[in-house]
C-alpha cells in the first residue's frame, strides 16, 4: 500500500510540475524533478533498509518507485503535446 501511495505522490507531483511549467522549460524542469525524486527514493530506500528489509527486494521496489513517475514525466515532455 505504501508503494502505491509513493508512486501516486510522484505521478501527481510530476503532472503538476508539467502542467504549470512553460513548454520551453519542461525538459530542464524534468531534469530537476528526476534528481529530486532520485534523492527522495534514496531516502526511502535507506528507511526500508533500516527497518530490516533486504537490499535485493528493496532495489526492485525502488526501481518502480523511481521509474514510473520519471518515465511518465519524460514521456509527457517528449510526446505529451503531440498526444493531446
N, C-alpha and C positions, 0 to 999 in steps of 0.2 A: 504494500500500500504506500509506503514511504517513497518507493522508487517512482510510482506513478505520480505522486504529488510533486516530486522534484522535476520530473520531465514536464509536467503541466506548467510548473512555475517557469521553467526555461523557455518553453514554447510561448507562453504568454509574454514573457519579457522580450523575446526576440520579435514577436509580432508587433508589440507596442513600439519598440525601437524603430522598426522599419516603417510603421505607419506614420510616425511623426518626424522622421528623418527625410530631408530633401533627397531626391533621387541621386543627385551628383555626389552626395556624401554617404551613400549607403554602404559602399564597399569598405571605406575606412572605418565606418561605424561597426561593420561586421567583424573586422579585424580586432577592434577593441572589445566587442562582445565576446568573441572567441577566446581571447586571452583572459578576460574576467571570468567567463564561465569555466575555463580550464582551472583557474585558481579556486573557484567555488567547488568544483568536482574534486580537486586535490584535497581541499579541506575536508570534504565529506568522506573521502577515502580514508583520511587519517582518523576520522571519528570512527568509521567502521572497523578499522584495524585495531584501534584502542579498545573496542568492545569485544575483541577476540575473534573476529571473522578472519578467515584465511585470505591471503593476498590473491590467490588464484580465483576464488569466487568473486571477490570484490572488483577485480580488474574487469571482468566480463560485465558486471552490472554497471560499472562506471564508464565503460566504453559506450554503453547505450545511453546513460545519463548525459554524457558529453555529446555524443554523436547525433542524437535526434534533434535537439534544438539548433545546434550549429549547422547541421546539414539542411534543415528546413530554412534557416536564415540565408545560407548561401544559395540555396535553390531559388528563394524569393528574390535575391539580389540579381541573380543571373537570368532567370526565366520568369519571374513573377509578373513583371509588367506585360510581357507578351502573352501570358496565360490569362490575364484579367481582361 
